[in-house]
Amino acid sequence: MDGVGVGQPNEGNAVFLARTKTLDQLQETCSHLRLAAHGVAVGMPSDADMGNSEVGHNALGCGRIFDQGAKLVDGAIASGALFAGDVWRDAMARCAAGGALHLIGLLSDGNVHSHIAHLFALIERAAAEGAREVYVHALLDGRDVEETSALAYVDRLEALLSQLDGQDGKRYRIASGGGRMVVTMDRYEADWSVVERGWQAHVLGRAEAFPSARAAIEALRQREPGIIDQYLPAFTVVEDAAPVGPVEDGDSVVLFNFRGDRAIELSRAFEDDVFTHFDRQRRPAVLFAGMMQYDGDLLIPRRYLVQPPEIARTLGQYLVHAGITQLAIAETQKYGHVTYFWNGNATGFYDPAQGRYFEAEPETMQGRGYLARVRRSPLETYIEVPSDVVPFDQRPWMKAAEVTDILCSELRSGRHRFARVNYANGDMVGHTGDLESAIIAVSVVDHMLARLVRLTRELDGLLIVTADHGNADEMYMTNSRGEPDEAGGLRPKTSHTLNPVPFILFDPRHDAALRLEPALDGPGLSNVAATVLELLGLEPPADYRASLLARS
């Protein structure tokens, strides 16, 4: 139940306000726990850092805690390893030869996809090494931070750039930008037009023109009252009727997001020789690098500043070695989470003989009014139901019913011993900040849960119900007591939460031996993999976090 955490029972908690008859009954009648899904429990720098779907699914699928993106970048900057690497050295060499440095990424301190401190470190180091031209292409957040907080980050960035601009002939400017949900940061190929708008603005300098980023944000807000940052249209900054920083041959481009899912498509636009998703018009000859490598199997991008976590021996790999058939299913918005992230940042199916992952061509599955994409190997099946390309608060039911239809059919076939399914509703609708839509979204997920409970009884199986992080459980900004902060009026919250998530074990056979351990010290998402292995009759590896099952 993506984005369905356990929050305070108040008027801002869509999970509490939703009709959740099935979830409530399961928690009343089944053995259940609450799991940590944020902070150090999922490899983030501190417990002040919210969890997210990437690190949550890494933890669920690998059974251990790995230092994650933000923490890895923090360490690489602090140690100087980032700036000592070949990629940074090559970028600075291009700057010394007259090229500009372009920094593209999410401008906030949400610490989910990026952090403004990382951007500042890159800018300051570039200045110290004599880079004469630095241009920032700022994607506005309003999702992992307050929904209309963009100007606070823009002002901080402008203050830094103005300190450096003009020194020894330096030209340091914000060059373009736009809201993250409509400019650049698409994922899972849901809507390539989002990336095209970013390409037009960042690379070609072709978007609505303004004298500054602040002027752009203020004018766009005035034009559409109530618009939140993540949906602000693309813009360029111009001087003397010309864009200040289009990308040109000989430049260097660094995508400073550390999280992969919303960085892969722009990376492909820069790197793919054969590219059909939109007309790039021109593809400048640049050094392109990511903050990290976003897909280790497809090698996207080819060059990057910080090494990603190396996650081997995942739950999926152990099940393949044991000959256990697996199914992973979700709609497009979360398909990569139950495949790529679950598999430790690896794309495709695992080949135990070769010890590597391989791709399989998709097939088409016809359903009631929809087409799904299916990829199969001898032991694994991945199914993707295409998501709607509309704002999710307009379709809070999303594709939950279609996902459940296929899941039920697949499980009745008897092909799969272990299945994982992600319902995206609580997270994707929670990110819109629309409380009423989030209530509907959670109610829809509960309805799907009722279907799965019936199916579990029918097939004499076991059902685990959990989540990767919270979101819909706090739809308003909260105070220090975790209550909606009414100072100045209730403000919608679009980011994830610091709340724990449920973990419920539904056993229709009522096997007395299958109980969860309430006394386990600090249970978190990384304890789930060992639990699954034990439920399937396998011994968890010694270095996996402990199973959640009680010892008899």
C-alpha positions in Angstrom: 0.0 0.0 0.0 2.4 2.7 -1.3 2.3 5.8 0.9 -0.1 4.4 3.5 1.5 5.0 6.9 0.2 4.9 10.5 -0.3 8.5 11.5 -2.3 10.5 14.2 -6.1 10.0 13.9 -7.0 13.5 13.0 -8.6 15.6 10.2 -5.5 15.6 8.1 -5.0 11.8 8.0 -6.6 10.4 4.8 -5.9 6.8 6.0 -7.9 7.5 9.2 -10.7 9.3 7.4 -11.0 6.7 4.6 -13.4 3.8 4.6 -10.9 1.0 5.5 -13.2 -1.8 6.7 -10.8 -4.5 5.6 -7.6 -2.9 6.9 -9.3 -2.3 10.2 -10.6 -5.9 10.5 -7.1 -7.3 9.6 -5.5 -5.2 12.4 -8.2 -6.3 14.9 -7.9 -10.0 14.1 -4.4 -10.7 12.7 -0.9 -10.6 14.2 0.5 -7.2 13.2 3.4 -4.8 13.9 4.5 -1.3 12.9 7.7 -1.0 10.9 10.1 1.9 10.7 10.2 3.2 7.1 12.3 6.3 7.3 15.7 7.6 8.5 18.5 5.3 9.4 16.2 2.3 9.2 16.3 2.6 5.4 19.8 3.9 5.0 19.1 7.7 5.2 21.5 10.0 7.0 19.3 10.6 10.1 15.9 10.0 11.5 14.9 13.4 10.4 14.9 12.1 6.8 11.6 10.8 5.4 11.6 7.5 3.6 10.7 7.1 0.0 9.7 4.5 -2.5 13.2 3.9 -3.8 14.9 3.2 -0.4 11.8 1.5 0.9 11.7 -1.1 -1.9 15.5 -1.6 -1.7 15.0 -2.4 2.0 12.0 -4.7 1.4 13.8 -6.6 -1.3 17.4 -6.9 0.1 16.8 -7.7 3.8 19.6 -5.3 4.9 20.3 -1.6 5.4 22.5 0.1 2.9 23.7 3.7 2.9 21.4 5.3 0.3 21.7 8.2 -2.2 21.7 11.2 0.1 24.1 9.6 2.6 26.5 8.4 -0.1 26.6 11.9 -1.7 27.1 13.5 1.7 30.1 11.2 2.3 31.6 11.7 -1.2 31.4 15.5 -0.8 32.7 15.5 2.7 35.7 13.3 1.9 36.4 15.1 -1.4 36.1 11.8 -3.3 33.4 13.3 -5.6 35.8 16.1 -6.7 38.8 13.8 -7.1 37.0 11.5 -9.5 37.6 11.4 -13.3 34.1 12.7 -14.1 34.5 15.9 -12.1 38.1 16.4 -13.4 36.9 16.1 -17.0 34.1 18.5 -16.4 36.5 21.1 -15.0 38.9 20.5 -17.9 36.0 21.4 -20.3 35.3 24.5 -18.3 39.0 25.5 -18.5 38.7 25.1 -22.3 35.9 27.5 -22.5 32.8 25.3 -21.9 30.1 26.0 -19.4 28.9 23.8 -16.5 25.2 23.2 -16.4 23.6 21.8 -13.2 20.1 20.4 -13.6 18.0 19.0 -10.8 15.4 19.4 -8.1 15.9 22.5 -6.1 14.9 21.7 -2.5 16.1 20.1 0.7 13.5 17.3 0.6 16.4 14.8 0.4 14.4 12.3 -1.6 15.7 13.1 -5.1 18.2 15.8 -4.3 19.4 18.2 -1.7 20.2 21.9 -2.2 23.3 21.5 -0.1 24.7 19.1 -2.8 24.0 21.7 -5.5 25.7 24.4 -3.4 28.8 22.2 -2.9 29.1 21.7 -6.7 28.7 25.4 -7.4 31.2 26.5 -4.8 33.8 23.9 -5.9 33.4 24.9 -9.5 34.0 28.5 -8.6 37.1 27.5 -6.5 38.4 25.7 -9.6 37.9 28.6 -11.8 34.9 27.6 -13.9 33.8 30.8 -15.6 30.2 29.9 -16.6 27.8 28.0 -14.4 24.1 27.7 -15.2 21.5 26.1 -12.9 18.3 24.6 -14.4 16.1 24.5 -11.3 13.2 22.0 -11.1 10.7 23.2 -8.5 9.6 20.7 -5.8 6.4 21.4 -3.8 6.1 17.6 -3.3 8.9 16.5 -0.9 8.7 20.0 0.7 5.9 22.5 1.3 3.8 22.9 -1.9 4.5 26.6 -2.5 8.1 26.9 -1.0 9.9 27.4 -4.3 10.9 31.0 -3.8 12.6 30.3 -0.5 15.0 27.9 -2.3 15.3 30.2 -5.4 16.3 33.1 -3.2 19.0 31.1 -1.4 20.4 30.0 -4.7 20.3 33.5 -6.2 22.1 34.8 -3.1 25.0 32.3 -3.7 25.1 32.9 -7.4 25.2 36.6 -7.0 28.2 36.3 -4.6 30.1 34.5 -7.3 28.8 36.2 -10.4 31.2 38.8 -11.8 34.3 37.6 -9.9 37.1 37.2 -12.4 34.6 37.4 -15.2 32.4 34.6 -13.9 28.8 34.3 -15.1 26.7 32.3 -12.6 23.0 32.3 -13.3 19.7 30.4 -13.0 19.0 29.6 -16.7 15.7 27.7 -16.7 13.2 25.8 -14.6 9.7 24.5 -14.1 7.6 22.2 -11.8 8.9 18.7 -11.4 5.7 17.0 -12.5 5.4 18.8 -15.8 9.1 19.5 -16.6 11.9 17.0 -17.0 11.2 14.5 -14.1 9.0 11.9 -15.7 9.6 8.3 -14.7 8.9 4.8 -16.2 8.2 6.4 -19.6 4.8 7.5 -18.4 4.8 10.8 -20.3 7.9 11.7 -22.4 6.3 15.1 -23.2 7.4 16.1 -19.6 11.0 15.4 -20.6 10.6 17.2 -23.9 9.5 20.3 -22.1 12.6 20.1 -20.0 14.8 19.6 -23.1 13.3 22.6 -24.7 13.8 24.8 -21.7 17.2 23.6 -20.4 19.0 22.6 -23.6 17.4 24.8 -26.3 16.4 27.7 -24.2 12.9 27.6 -25.6 10.3 28.2 -23.0 8.3 31.2 -21.8 10.9 34.0 -21.1 11.3 35.9 -17.8 14.0 38.2 -16.4 14.6 35.9 -13.4 13.4 32.7 -11.8 11.6 34.7 -9.1 9.8 36.8 -11.7 8.8 33.6 -13.5 7.4 31.9 -10.4 5.5 35.1 -9.3 4.0 35.6 -12.8 3.0 32.0 -13.2 1.3 31.9 -9.8 -0.6 35.1 -10.6 -1.7 33.7 -13.9 -3.1 30.5 -12.2 -4.0 31.2 -8.6 -3.7 28.2 -6.4 -1.1 26.4 -8.6 1.5 24.5 -6.6 5.2 24.4 -7.3 5.3 20.9 -8.8 3.0 21.9 -11.6 4.5 25.3 -12.6 5.2 25.5 -16.4 8.6 25.5 -17.9 10.4 28.9 -18.1 13.7 30.3 -19.3 15.6 33.3 -18.0 16.6 35.8 -20.6 18.9 38.8 -20.9 18.9 41.1 -23.9 16.2 39.0 -25.4 18.3 35.9 -25.4 18.3 32.8 -23.1 21.2 33.2 -20.6 22.3 29.6 -20.6 21.3 27.1 -23.3 23.5 24.0 -23.5 26.1 24.2 -26.3 28.8 22.0 -27.7 31.8 21.6 -25.4 29.8 22.2 -22.2 29.4 19.8 -19.3 26.0 18.8 -17.9 25.5 17.3 -14.4 22.1 16.0 -13.3 22.5 16.5 -9.6 19.6 14.3 -8.5 20.8 11.3 -6.7 17.6 9.2 -7.0 17.3 7.3 -10.2 13.6 6.9 -11.3 13.0 10.5 -12.4 16.5 11.0 -13.7 16.7 8.1 -16.2 14.7 9.6 -19.1 16.6 12.9 -19.3 19.8 10.9 -19.1 18.7 8.9 -22.1 17.8 12.1 -24.0 21.4 13.3 -23.6 23.0 9.9 -24.2 21.0 7.7 -26.6 22.3 7.8 -30.2 19.0 6.4 -31.5 16.1 8.3 -29.8 12.5 8.4 -30.9 10.6 9.7 -27.9 10.6 13.3 -29.1 12.4 15.5 -31.6 15.6 16.7 -29.8 16.2 19.2 -32.7 19.8 19.3 -31.8 21.8 17.2 -29.4 24.8 19.1 -28.2 28.2 17.4 -27.8 28.6 17.6 -24.1 30.0 15.7 -21.1 26.9 14.4 -19.4 27.0 12.9 -16.0 24.5 12.0 -13.2 25.1 12.5 -9.5 24.9 8.7 -9.4 24.4 5.9 -11.9 20.6 5.5 -12.0 20.4 2.1 -13.7 23.4 -0.2 -13.1 22.4 -2.9 -15.6 21.5 -0.5 -18.5 24.5 1.7 -17.5 22.4 4.9 -17.4 24.1 7.3 -17.4 27.5 6.1 -18.6 29.3 8.6 -16.4 28.4 9.6 -12.8 30.0 11.4 -9.8 29.2 9.0 -6.9 29.1 5.2 -6.8 25.6 3.8 -6.0 25.1 1.2 -3.3 26.1 -2.3 -4.4 23.2 -4.5 -3.4 23.8 -8.2 -4.1 22.1 -11.3 -2.8 18.6 -9.9 -2.8 15.4 -11.8 -1.8 14.6 -12.2 -5.5 17.9 -13.8 -6.2 17.5 -16.3 -3.3 14.1 -17.3 -4.5 15.4 -17.9 -8.1 18.2 -20.0 -6.7 15.6 -22.0 -4.7 13.4 -22.5 -7.8 10.5 -20.5 -6.4 8.4 -18.8 -9.0 7.7 -15.1 -8.5 5.2 -12.5 -9.8 5.7 -8.7 -9.6 2.9 -6.4 -10.6 2.0 -2.7 -10.4 0.9 0.1 -12.6 3.5 2.1 -14.5 4.0 4.7 -11.7 5.3 2.0 -9.4 6.3 -0.8 -11.7 10.0 0.0 -11.3 9.7 -0.2 -7.6 8.5 -3.8 -7.5 11.1 -4.8 -10.1 14.2 -2.5 -10.4 14.4 -1.2 -6.8 13.2 -4.4 -5.2 16.0 -6.2 -7.1 18.6 -4.0 -5.6 18.7 -1.4 -8.5 18.9 -4.1 -11.2 16.9 -4.2 -14.4 15.4 -7.5 -15.7 15.4 -11.1 -14.6 18.1 -12.9 -12.6 20.1 -15.7 -14.3 21.6 -17.8 -11.5 23.9 -19.6 -13.8 25.5 -16.4 -15.1 25.1 -14.4 -11.8 23.6 -11.4 -13.7 20.4 -9.9 -14.9 19.0 -10.1 -18.4 16.1 -8.4 -20.2 13.1 -10.1 -21.8 10.9 -8.7 -24.6 7.4 -7.6 -23.4 4.3 -9.3 -24.5 0.8 -7.7 -24.5 -1.9 -8.9 -22.2 -5.5 -8.0 -23.1 -7.9 -7.1 -20.2 -11.2 -5.5 -19.8 -10.7 -2.2 -21.5 -6.9 -2.1 -21.1 -3.6 -3.6 -22.3 -0.9 -4.7 -19.9 2.8 -5.3 -20.6 4.1 -8.7 -19.5 7.7 -9.9 -19.3 8.4 -13.5 -18.4 11.4 -15.7 -17.6 11.3 -19.4 -16.5 10.9 -18.3 -12.8 9.8 -14.7 -12.8 6.9 -12.7 -14.3 6.7 -8.9 -14.3 3.5 -7.2 -15.3 3.0 -3.5 -15.9 -0.5 -1.9 -16.2 -0.1 1.5 -18.0 -1.0 4.4 -15.7 -3.3 7.2 -16.7 -1.6 10.3 -18.0 -3.8 12.7 -16.0 -3.4 14.4 -12.6 -3.9 11.7 -10.0 -6.4 13.7 -7.9 -8.7 13.5 -10.9 -8.5 9.7 -11.0 -7.7 8.6 -7.4 -8.7 5.1 -8.2 -5.9 4.9 -10.7 -5.4 1.4 -12.0 -5.9 -0.5 -8.8 -8.9 -2.6 -10.1 -7.0 -3.6 -13.3 -3.9 -4.6 -11.3 -6.1 -6.7 -9.0 -7.9 -8.3 -11.9 -4.6 -9.5 -13.4 -3.1 -10.4 -10.0 -6.1 -12.7 -9.1 -6.0 -14.3 -12.6 -2.3 -15.0 -12.4 -2.4 -16.4 -8.9 -5.4 -18.7 -9.8 -3.2 -20.1 -12.6 -1.0 -21.7 -10.0 2.2 -20.4 -11.7 3.5 -18.3 -8.8 4.5 -19.2 -5.2 5.4 -15.6 -4.3 3.8 -12.4 -5.5 4.4 -8.8 -4.8 2.0 -6.1 -5.7 2.2 -2.3 -5.3 -1.0 -0.1 -5.1 0.3 3.3 -6.0 -2.8 5.3 -4.9 -1.9 6.4 -1.4 1.4 7.8 -2.6 0.6 9.3 -6.0 -2.7 10.9 -4.8 -1.1 11.9 -1.5 1.5 13.9 -3.4 -1.2 16.1 -4.9 -2.1 17.5 -1.5 -5.8 16.9 -2.2 -7.3 15.5 1.0 -10.6 14.4 -0.4 -9.0 12.6 -3.4 -6.5 10.9 -1.0 -9.4 9.6 1.1 -10.9 8.1 -2.0 -7.5 6.7 -3.0 -7.0 4.9 0.3 -10.6 3.6 0.3 -10.0 2.1 -3.2 -6.9 0.3 -1.9 -8.9 -1.1 1.0 -11.5 -2.4 -1.5 -8.7 -4.1 -3.4 -7.4 -5.5 -0.1 -10.8 -7.1 0.5 -10.5 -8.9 -2.8 -7.0 -10.1 -1.9 -8.3 -11.4 1.5 -11.0 -13.4 -0.3 -8.4 -14.7 -2.8 -6.0 -15.7 0.0 -8.7 -17.8 1.6 -9.6 -19.4 -1.8 -6.1 -20.4 -2.6 -5.1 -21.3 1.0 -2.3 -18.8 0.9 -0.7 -16.2 3.2 -1.1 -12.5 2.8 1.3 -9.8 4.0 0.0 -6.2 4.0 2.6 -3.4 4.5 3.8 -0.2 2.9 7.1 1.4 1.8 6.6 4.7 3.6 3.9 7.1 4.7 2.2 9.9 2.7 -1.6 9.9 2.8 -1.5 9.6 6.6 -0.5 13.3 6.8 -2.2 15.5 4.2 -1.7 18.8 6.2 1.5 20.3 7.6 1.9 19.3 11.2 3.3 20.8 14.4 5.7 19.3 16.8 2.9 17.1 18.3 2.1 15.6 14.9 -1.2 17.5 14.7 -2.3 19.6 11.7 -0.7 23.0 12.1 -3.6 25.5 12.0 -1.3 28.6 12.4 -2.1 30.7 9.4 -4.6 28.1 8.1 -4.3 24.5 7.3 -1.6 24.0 4.6 -1.7 20.9 2.4 1.3 18.5 2.8 2.5 16.8 -0.4 5.6 15.0 0.9 6.2 11.7 2.6 6.0 11.3 6.3 8.1 10.1 9.2 5.4 7.7 10.4 5.8 3.9 10.6 3.9 1.6 8.3 1.7 -1.4 9.1 2.8 -5.0 8.8 0.0 -7.5 8.9 0.2 -11.3 8.5 -3.2 -12.7 7.4 -3.3 -16.5 7.7 -6.7 -18.0 6.9 -5.6 -21.3 8.4 -5.0 -19.7 11.8 -1.7 -21.5 12.3 -0.8 -20.8 15.9 2.9 -21.0 14.9 2.7 -18.1 12.6 2.8 -15.1 14.9 4.8 -11.9 14.7 7.3 -11.0 17.4 6.1 -7.8 19.2 9.3 -7.6 21.2 11.6 -7.4 18.3 14.0 -4.5 18.7 13.5 -1.7 16.1 11.6 -3.6 13.4 11.8 -2.0 10.0 11.3 -2.7 6.3 14.6 -4.5 6.1 13.2 -7.3 8.3 10.6 -8.3 5.7 12.8 -10.3 3.4 13.9 -12.8 6.0 10.2 -13.1 7.1 9.2 -14.0 3.5 12.0 -16.5 3.2 10.9 -18.2 6.5 7.2 -18.3 5.3 8.4 -20.0 2.2 10.3 -22.6 4.2 13.8 -21.2 3.5 16.6 -20.3 5.9 17.4 -16.5 5.7 21.1 -15.6 5.2 23.0 -14.9 8.4 23.5 -11.2 7.5 19.9 -10.5 6.7 18.0 -8.5 9.3 15.9 -10.9 11.6 12.6 -12.3 10.6 9.5 -10.8 12.1 8.1 -14.2 13.0 8.0 -15.1 16.7 10.0 -18.0 17.9 7.9 -20.8 19.4 
